[in-house]
Amino acid sequence: MSLYELAVEAGQLARSATVVLKGLGGHVVPQAEPGTLPSRSTPEPAVGGESDPLLTQIAACTTTDALRRLWAENQAAFSDQAVMDAWKARGRELKS
């Protein structure tokens, strides 16, 4: 890769990160150094399948548009009844 191509790629990655952070409400998740164990302050994944992180994301949504976007991006996970129930309940909370 030439220096110019590298600079263009870095700029595109920075703009993409800005869109995710500001536009979609994302946040940086710190990563552990290779060969180290996660600290106790790092929450461990809950037992119960892949839908649990999605339940956390549903609870974190602050607008109905954010809920709709979450559904659009994760439609397959909504076949789990617990996820669908949490999504509907959060939608009702936000409307009232």
N, CA, C and O of each residue as an XYZ file, in Angstrom:
384
protein
N       0.840     -1.166      0.000
C       0.000      0.000      0.000
C       0.896      1.244      0.000
O       1.874      1.312      0.745
N       0.559      2.209     -0.828
C       1.341      3.444     -0.834
C       0.965      4.290      0.378
O      -0.049      4.039      1.031
N       1.788      5.293      0.673
C       1.533      6.167      1.805
C       0.206      6.894      1.622
O      -0.543      7.065      2.584
N      -0.088      7.319      0.412
C      -1.349      8.002      0.139
C      -2.541      7.072      0.412
O      -3.506      7.471      1.064
N      -2.469      5.841     -0.087
C      -3.551      4.887      0.126
C      -3.745      4.589      1.609
O      -4.874      4.437      2.075
N      -2.652      4.509      2.340
C      -2.715      4.274      3.770
C      -3.395      5.445      4.481
O      -4.207      5.242      5.385
N      -3.062      6.664      4.071
C      -3.678      7.849      4.679
C      -5.171      7.905      4.371
O      -5.966      8.243      5.247
N      -5.557      7.585      3.157
C      -6.973      7.579      2.775
C      -7.722      6.522      3.568
O      -8.819      6.782      4.063
N      -7.148      5.343      3.694
C      -7.779      4.251      4.461
C      -7.952      4.644      5.928
O      -9.001      4.385      6.517
N      -6.938      5.262      6.517
C      -7.019      5.695      7.917
C      -8.118      6.750      8.087
O      -8.851      6.730      9.076
N      -8.229      7.659      7.132
C      -9.292      8.672      7.190
C     -10.675      8.054      7.108
O     -11.586      8.465      7.826
N     -10.834      7.069      6.236
C     -12.130      6.400      6.104
C     -12.481      5.640      7.375
O     -13.636      5.645      7.799
N     -11.510      4.997      7.980
C     -11.763      4.278      9.230
C     -12.143      5.247     10.340
O     -13.025      4.950     11.146
N     -11.491      6.393     10.391
C     -11.817      7.390     11.424
C     -13.233      7.926     11.231
O     -13.968      8.085     12.206
N     -13.626      8.206      9.993
C     -14.983      8.691      9.728
C     -16.021      7.613     10.063
O     -17.088      7.926     10.590
N     -15.719      6.370      9.764
C     -16.637      5.278     10.079
C     -16.807      5.133     11.583
O     -17.918      4.931     12.073
N     -15.710      5.237     12.308
C     -15.789      5.138     13.767
C     -16.616      6.277     14.341
O     -17.378      6.074     15.287
N     -16.474      7.469     13.783
C     -17.257      8.620     14.248
C     -18.741      8.382     14.033
O     -19.549      8.693     14.908
N     -19.111      7.839     12.888
C     -20.520      7.556     12.604
C     -21.069      6.553     13.608
O     -22.173      6.728     14.125
N     -20.308      5.511     13.882
C     -20.769      4.488     14.824
C     -20.888      5.076     16.232
O     -21.877      4.837     16.925
N     -19.887      5.840     16.652
C     -19.891      6.381     18.005
C     -20.965      7.436     18.209
O     -21.696      7.389     19.198
N     -21.071      8.379     17.297
C     -22.012      9.483     17.481
C     -23.391      9.174     16.911
O     -24.400      9.403     17.578
N     -23.444      8.670     15.716
C     -24.718      8.447     15.046
C     -25.508      7.277     15.575
O     -26.737      7.328     15.621
N     -24.827      6.228     15.973
C     -25.523      5.022     16.408
C     -25.405      4.777     17.904
O     -25.926      3.783     18.409
N     -24.729      5.668     18.617
C     -24.622      5.520     20.063
C     -23.680      4.424     20.512
O     -23.827      3.899     21.616
N     -22.717      4.066     19.679
C     -21.771      3.023     20.048
C     -20.774      3.514     21.080
O     -20.702      4.710     21.363
N     -20.015      2.605     21.635
C     -18.965      2.963     22.585
C     -17.801      2.002     22.439
O     -17.957      0.881     21.955
N     -16.640      2.457     22.862
C     -15.425      1.663     22.748
C     -15.405      0.622     23.857
O     -15.650      0.934     25.022
N     -15.114     -0.603     23.487
C     -14.987     -1.692     24.456
C     -13.502     -2.002     24.569
O     -12.890     -2.475     23.611
N     -12.915     -1.738     25.743
C     -11.479     -1.993     25.886
C     -11.164     -3.476     25.742
O     -11.932     -4.336     26.173
N     -10.037     -3.752     25.138
C      -9.620     -5.129     24.936
C      -8.447     -5.432     25.855
O      -7.595     -4.576     26.095
N      -8.410     -6.648     26.362
C      -7.311     -7.066     27.231
C      -6.060     -7.290     26.389
O      -6.144     -7.650     25.215
N      -4.926     -7.078     26.991
C      -3.660     -7.353     26.321
C      -3.550     -8.863     26.090
O      -4.030     -9.647     26.908
N      -2.931     -9.273     24.997
C      -2.762    -10.710     24.776
C      -1.994    -11.357     25.932
O      -0.971    -10.839     26.379
N      -2.492    -12.470     26.396
C      -1.829    -13.202     27.466
C      -2.244    -12.782     28.861
O      -1.727    -13.321     29.839
N      -3.177    -11.822     28.983
C      -3.635    -11.413     30.303
C      -5.066    -11.863     30.511
O      -5.821    -12.048     29.556
N      -5.420    -12.032     31.742
C      -6.784    -12.406     32.075
C      -7.624    -11.150     32.253
O      -7.098    -10.128     32.694
N      -8.915    -11.192     31.925
C      -9.758    -10.020     32.147
C      -9.842     -9.693     33.633
O      -9.812    -10.588     34.478
N      -9.949     -8.405     33.943
C     -10.052     -7.997     35.342
C     -11.432     -8.346     35.884
O     -12.349     -8.646     35.119
N     -11.572     -8.308     37.178
C     -12.849     -8.623     37.808
C     -13.911     -7.587     37.477
O     -15.105     -7.880     37.543
N     -13.485     -6.371     37.121
C     -14.462     -5.332     36.796
C     -15.112     -5.562     35.437
O     -16.137     -4.954     35.127
N     -14.523     -6.435     34.626
C     -15.100     -6.754     33.332
C     -16.247     -7.732     33.535
O     -16.041     -8.824     34.065
N     -17.457     -7.354     33.118
C     -18.569     -8.280     33.316
C     -18.405     -9.529     32.468
O     -18.024     -9.461     31.300
N     -18.693    -10.646     33.064
C     -18.635    -11.892     32.325
C     -19.946    -12.098     31.589
O     -20.998    -11.680     32.073
N     -19.899    -12.736     30.426
C     -21.141    -12.972     29.711
C     -22.080    -13.839     30.535
O     -21.661    -14.795     31.188
N     -23.343    -13.487     30.492
C     -24.338    -14.253     31.233
C     -24.580    -15.580     30.534
O     -24.498    -15.673     29.309
N     -24.870    -16.581     31.303
C     -25.164    -17.887     30.744
C     -26.568    -17.843     30.166
O     -27.485    -17.307     30.789
N     -26.735    -18.397     28.994
C     -28.069    -18.435     28.451
C     -28.131    -18.190     26.962
O     -29.227    -18.105     26.408
N     -27.008    -18.072     26.299
C     -27.061    -17.965     24.866
C     -26.599    -16.623     24.361
O     -26.158    -15.761     25.121
N     -26.715    -16.466     23.040
C     -26.215    -15.273     22.399
C     -27.171    -14.113     22.485
O     -26.789    -12.998     22.131
N     -28.390    -14.309     22.933
C     -29.359    -13.226     22.980
C     -29.136    -12.308     24.171
O     -29.647    -11.188     24.174
N     -28.387    -12.742     25.190
C     -28.194    -11.924     26.383
C     -27.561    -10.568     26.087
O     -28.045     -9.567     26.616
N     -26.499    -10.472     25.266
C     -25.977     -9.150     24.943
C     -27.022     -8.290     24.227
O     -27.031     -7.068     24.378
N     -27.877     -8.908     23.471
C     -28.927     -8.172     22.780
C     -29.940     -7.615     23.771
O     -30.463     -6.520     23.566
N     -30.222     -8.347     24.837
C     -31.122     -7.836     25.866
C     -30.542     -6.580     26.511
O     -31.277     -5.643     26.824
N     -29.239     -6.561     26.708
C     -28.568     -5.381     27.252
C     -28.683     -4.215     26.281
O     -28.922     -3.081     26.697
N     -28.515     -4.485     25.000
C     -28.635     -3.431     23.986
C     -30.061     -2.896     23.925
O     -30.263     -1.695     23.748
N     -31.036     -3.763     24.069
C     -32.437     -3.331     24.065
C     -32.679     -2.390     25.233
O     -33.292     -1.335     25.069
N     -32.201     -2.768     26.411
C     -32.390     -1.923     27.592
C     -31.683     -0.577     27.446
O     -32.120      0.416     28.027
N     -30.600     -0.535     26.679
C     -29.828      0.697     26.512
C     -30.441      1.637     25.473
O     -30.052      2.804     25.410
N     -31.375      1.171     24.668
C     -31.994      2.036     23.653
C     -32.778      3.155     24.329
O     -33.527      2.921     25.278
N     -32.594      4.374     23.826
C     -33.258      5.533     24.425
C     -34.354      6.104     23.538
O     -35.081      7.004     23.959
N     -34.485      5.597     22.323
C     -35.540      6.065     21.419
C     -36.148      4.872     20.693
O     -35.542      3.804     20.601
N     -37.355      5.074     20.181
C     -37.981      3.997     19.413
C     -37.240      3.776     18.102
O     -37.213      2.656     17.592
N     -36.634      4.833     17.546
C     -35.840      4.661     16.325
C     -34.637      3.752     16.581
O     -34.288      2.927     15.737
N     -34.011      3.906     17.738
C     -32.877      3.044     18.092
C     -33.345      1.595     18.228
O     -32.637      0.671     17.828
N     -34.527      1.399     18.786
C     -35.079      0.039     18.897
C     -35.337     -0.560     17.519
O     -35.027     -1.725     17.271
N     -35.901      0.240     16.635
C     -36.166     -0.249     15.269
C     -34.874     -0.614     14.556
O     -34.803     -1.631     13.866
N     -33.854      0.216     14.722
C     -32.562     -0.041     14.089
C     -31.963     -1.335     14.633
O     -31.412     -2.133     13.875
N     -32.071     -1.542     15.940
C     -31.558     -2.758     16.559
C     -32.267     -3.984     15.996
O     -31.633     -5.001     15.714
N     -33.578     -3.883     15.834
C     -34.337     -4.993     15.265
C     -33.897     -5.261     13.829
O     -33.717     -6.414     13.438
N     -33.724     -4.197     13.042
C     -33.347     -4.359     11.643
C     -31.976     -5.020     11.502
O     -31.749     -5.798     10.576
N     -31.072     -4.710     12.417
C     -29.713     -5.244     12.330
C     -29.580     -6.647     12.917
O     -28.584     -7.323     12.660
N     -30.567     -7.102     13.703
C     -30.461     -8.384     14.403
C     -31.733     -9.215     14.276
O     -32.152     -9.844     15.248
N     -32.343     -9.230     13.125
C     -33.635     -9.893     12.959
C     -33.613    -11.363     13.342
O     -34.588    -11.864     13.902
N     -32.537    -12.056     13.055
C     -32.482    -13.490     13.364
C     -32.579    -13.736     14.866
O     -33.181    -14.723     15.291
N     -31.996    -12.857     15.674
C     -32.016    -13.038     17.130
C     -33.412    -12.844     17.704
O     -33.700    -13.314     18.805
N     -34.283    -12.153     16.966
C     -35.623    -11.891     17.470
C     -36.547    -13.097     17.351
O     -37.722    -13.005     17.705
N     -36.041    -14.225     16.860
C     -36.825    -15.467     16.882
C     -36.889    -16.010     18.312
O     -37.748    -16.833     18.627
N     -35.982    -15.551     19.175
C     -35.995    -15.903     20.594
C     -37.102    -15.093     21.269
O     -37.084    -13.863     21.223
N     -38.052    -15.767     21.888
C     -39.215    -15.102     22.480
C     -38.828    -14.121     23.573
O     -39.468    -13.080     23.716
N     -37.795    -14.431     24.346
C     -37.358    -13.524     25.418
C     -36.865    -12.198     24.849
O     -37.125    -11.135     25.412
N     -36.154    -12.272     23.734
C     -35.659    -11.054     23.082
C     -36.834    -10.242     22.548
O     -36.885     -9.026     22.728
N     -37.764    -10.902     21.901
C     -38.920    -10.203     21.337
C     -39.764     -9.565     22.437
O     -40.228     -8.435     22.285
N     -39.964    -10.278     23.538
C     -40.740     -9.725     24.659
C     -40.046     -8.500     25.261
O     -40.697     -7.502     25.572
N     -38.724     -8.583     25.422
C     -37.974     -7.444     25.973
C     -38.039     -6.256     25.027
O     -38.160     -5.114     25.470
N     -37.958     -6.516     23.734
C     -38.011     -5.446     22.728
C     -39.371     -4.752     22.760
O     -39.447     -3.524     22.737
N     -40.439     -5.539     22.813
C     -41.785     -4.961     22.869
C     -41.991     -4.165     24.158
O     -42.559     -3.073     24.135
N     -41.529     -4.714     25.275
C     -41.683     -4.012     26.557
C     -40.922     -2.699     26.561
O     -41.431     -1.692     27.054
N     -39.708     -2.694     26.018
C     -38.918     -1.456     25.966
C     -39.599     -0.422     25.067
O     -39.595      0.774     25.360
N     -40.178     -0.900     23.974
C     -40.916      0.006     23.087
C     -42.088      0.651     23.794
O     -42.332      1.845     23.621
N     -42.824     -0.124     24.596
C     -43.939      0.437     25.353
C     -43.452      1.457     26.376
O     -44.084      2.494     26.576
N     -42.320      1.158     27.026
C     -41.751      2.089     28.010
C     -41.388      3.424     27.362
O     -41.657      4.493     27.910
N     -40.774      3.335     26.188
C     -40.329      4.557     25.518
C     -41.506      5.391     24.998
O     -41.421      6.618     24.944
N     -42.587      4.738     24.622
C     -43.757      5.478     24.114
C     -44.501      6.205     25.221
O     -45.161      7.213     24.972
N     -44.397      5.696     26.441
C     -45.139      6.348     27.538
C     -44.314      7.357     28.296
O     -44.808      7.976     29.238
